[in-house]
Amino acid sequence: MSVDGWNTLLVLGGIRSGKSEFAESLVADAPTVRYVATAGEGDPEDTEWAARLAAHRARRPGSWTTEETATDPGRLAEVIAAAGPNETLLVDDLGGWVTVLLDPAHQPADDTATIAELAAAVRASTARLVLVSPEVGLSLVPTTPLGRAFTDALGQTNRAVADACDAVVLVVAGQPAWLKPAAGPRPAVPARAVRGEAGTPTQRVAGQPTAAPAGAAEPALPEVLAPDMAPPLPAPEPVPATDWATATRALPLVATGLVIEPGMELPMPDDYVGPQAVDRLVTLDLPGAGLGVLERVVGFAAATQGTPTPAPWSSVRVLLLHGDHAGGASAGTTPGESARRARQARAGKGALARLAAESGAGLQVVETPASGAMEDEPALTADQVESALRYGWRLAEQAADAGVQLLVLAACGAGTEAAAAAVLVATAGAEPPAVLGRVTTEQGEFDDAAWMVRCAAVRDALHRTRRSPRDAKDVLAELGGGDIAVATGVLLGATARRIPVLLDGPVGVAAGMVSRDLAGQARHWCLLPDHGGQPAVRLAADVLGLTPLVDLRLGLGEGATALATLPLLRSALALAASLPVHPSLRDTEDDEEFAEPEPAGPGPTTTEPEPAGPAPTTPEPEFAEPEPAGPGPSRVATVEPDEPVAVPDAPGQRAD
């Protein structure tokens, strides 16, 4: 059995229901995937069918392999039976398989026996197996003999395979509805994360209470909110257990509240409206070649907002994670420098705070647990990792409840680059010197001695943990530390609440790498404006499939580049949302004339010459000079933490 409770899964759905995309998302984070294509090429003159096949091929990552079984229906059962326990198979789809099975070229044949062989192979399979099949039983009975034969055979196949699979899900309009639960924890049931009476996040699951058990309130890490940001919302009124709401995922209830575990089923962006938004740009009245690489921003915003005309993000929050790493990871840094940066941000000063004020973004400073020297001991305890993940999730929930539309991850701790490099080495198989950037002193000089100490710390940490598991939580505990653990929780919580995240720097991308093992959907809600010339960010971007938009190479700290590019991203979205259709594509000639807006100012409103004679007696209105825009708030109000977390003292931890 796989970690999330099922080994074989049947994904049913109607035409264009999103079943294939849903199935692909379930195996997106497997190391290798064998895609078993069952449909034939079809008529060479059928361009629409060829386009469908091409779209399916284009979605497959380059690491996947493809196996064709269209020439022999019996081969599908052989492929499934021969797959080993370490393999992942995606069969798409059984409708094409039935079409080939009924082809006169394969007749006479015992269709019932062939279907039974397929079901037996699925039932005995030790591989990770996902099968996709169309559900045609809800439509009208076909009027042709061949059509009736197809629906009958497909219905028989779906019933046999569903009985053999551990779990069955029906995708309707892109929304999964689980028909058959797995033997272990249920993969996914839509539910909305709510807060218990003690403020602890719980999950509303049918038949279970909405409030956490008594004493379940979990302490939270201290946080600081900017003056323009609302404090965390109070706990909502209890909701009846039978009430159904929008979904994050059905997570189990335990004494500590929310449980974050591998294989979580979180929402995906809308794969349909993203391409629609990009295609729509071709019709707009844009001069020249259009938006260039910023078209990706429009597609990303459209998919995350669920509309082909996405709006610019108006409410943005920056989460500045502050947590130091002890030992060789922080070699070359000035003691107390990261704490000074955090105090500076709280006061509304420094590069990050100034950029946030210019962009109209709120700034929240988050204190994370100090991390031990990873070369000598685990960076965090297992309990600290769980607490940090849940706290990051709650930070995203608080942002969603406050109406935030975009999150920016930033960090300012000592040793964050080395910790992120260690996570990348453990999760992507890189070498420490290849992902560790050079160390720069306060005077702008390279400190190669400190760089070698950092490399040695990462090397020794990996040697110490060479026999340790490489699961997400183990990596965070042994190598990642508090800031990366909280960042991972933020990504998961933002994904659950459908909030896109701008990544900028090693901590953000390291959290993206770890989040793959907990919920593969998280990376689809992330946008990387720039790699900043950092080798760790470059590698993680390649693994996560994130293409940087610009190449500014700003050295202003993590998060600053994202804020510097934010006005550019907003401009692209504003143009895409407001520009009219090109005149050549309009339906009527009446729409072709657009009056230019009148220039601002107290001058005359027409271009005709003024008549000779005395000046008009009516005095012209006076206009006050607008006050210049300031840098934003000069200080940040401190809010008492509602759930302080007691973090055990770790080596190297110091008070701010």
Salt bridges, closest charged atoms under 4 A:
ASP4 OD1 - ARG128 NH1 3.24
GLU21 OE2 - ARG59 NH1 3.70
GLU24 OE1 - ARG59 NE 2.85
ASP29 OD1 - ARG523 NE 3.90
GLU41 OE2 - ARG57 NH2 2.91
GLU48 OE2 - ARG52 NE 2.45
GLU67 OE1 - ARG34 NH1 2.97
GLU67 OE2 - ARG75 NH2 2.25
GLU87 OE1 - ARG34 NH2 2.63
ASP92 OD2 - HIS56 ND1 3.58
ASP163 OD2 - ARG123 NH2 2.85
GLU218 OE1 - ARG390 NE 2.74
GLU218 OE1 - ARG394 NH1 3.41
GLU261 OE2 - ARG249 NH2 3.50
ASP324 OD1 - HIS322 NE2 3.93
ASP324 OD2 - ARG654 NH2 2.75
GLU337 OE2 - ARG340 NH2 2.84
GLU337 OE2 - ARG341 NE 3.05
GLU367 OE1 - HIS322 ND1 2.83
GLU367 OE2 - ARG346 NH2 2.27
GLU386 OE1 - ARG390 NH1 3.64
GLU386 OE2 - LYS473 NZ 2.71
GLU397 OE1 - ARG195 NH2 3.63
ASP401 OD1 - ARG497 NH2 3.13
GLU417 OE1 - ARG454 NH1 3.89
ASP448 OD1 - ARG438 NH2 3.08
ASP460 OD1 - ARG459 NE 3.03
GLU478 OE1 - ARG464 NH1 2.81
ASP483 OD1 - HIS325 NE2 3.03
ASP551 OD1 - HIS531 NE2 3.65
ASP551 OD1 - ARG553 NE 3.23
GLU643 OE1 - ARG394 NE 3.26
ASP656 OD1 - ARG343 NH1 2.93
ASP656 OD2 - ARG346 NH1 3.26
